[in-house]
Structures are given as structure tokens and as C-alpha cells.
Amino acid sequence: MKDTTFARRPIGYFVHHQGRGHAQRCAALARALPEDRPLTIFCARDDIFGDLPGHVEVRRVPSLFEATGDEAPGLADMSTPDTLHCAPVGWPSIREAMATLAQWFRATPPR
């Protein structure tokens, strides 16, 4: 007898909200998943996906690249190599976003 429990485990998906390419691709994948496959999308915006099926939840997380004013002085303006894309240092919003994802992955046995 085949165990299908693992096949129905939820999927967690982080989507960068700058531009629409990431969101469009995610929405296409969400619509292609079977309805018994829960999908949680983590994104700083919940209005960029269009209509999503009922088995999809969008959980808002803080932006990873838009300053809030809570950034540590000196660290927020620290220069990084040109080879790094979006690598701010000392941002509480990034720590909070990563904590949200980590808590979900800890509480939810994802696929």
C-alpha cells in the first residue's frame, strides 16, 4: 500500500515582491497544484498574485529591501560587494521575516 501522506504535505514558498515575474510564476504553480496540496506563500505583498485557489494562503512578511527606520545606524548603510543582490545588514525586518518562515517550517511538516 502506497503512503500518500507525504504527497499531501504543504508547500512553503517565499516570493520576492519586487517586480511581478516571481509572483506570476508562483501564481501559475499555485493554480497547477491539486486542491488537496496546501500552499503557503510568504511575501511582503499579498496583492500581486491575482486570484488564487482556495488551498493557497498568502502570509505577509516584512520587506527585505525597504527600510523602515528601525535599522541599526552604520550597519544599514554598510557597503556590500557588487556581486551581492539585496544584502542589507542590521535590519530587524529581515530577522522578523526569517523568523516567520522558520516558525512555519517548524510547526508545519512541509513537502
Residue, then its C-alpha position, 0 to 999 in steps of 0.5 A: m500500500k502506497d503512503t500518500t501522506f507525504a504527497r499531501r504535505p504543504i508547500g512553503y514558498f517565499v516570493h520576492h515582491q519586487g517586480r511581478g515575474h516571481a509572483q506570476r510564476c508562483a501564481a501559475l504553480a499555485r493554480a497547477l497544484p491539486e486542491d488537496r496540496p496546501l500552499t503557503i506563500f510568504c511575501a511582503r505583498d499579498d496583492i500581486f498574485g491575482d486570484l488564487p485557489g482556495h488551498v493557497e494562503v498568502r502570509r505577509v512578511p516584512s520587506l527585505f529591501e525597504a527600510t523602515g527606520d528601525e535599522a541599526p545606524g552604520l550597519a544599514d548603510m554598510s557597503t556590500p560587494d557588487t556581486l551581492h543582490c539585496a544584502p542589507v545588514g542590521w535590519p530587524s525586518i529581515r530577522e522578523a521575516m526569517a523568523t516567520l518562515a522558520q516558525w512555519f517550517r517548524a510547526t508545519p511538516p512541509r513537502 
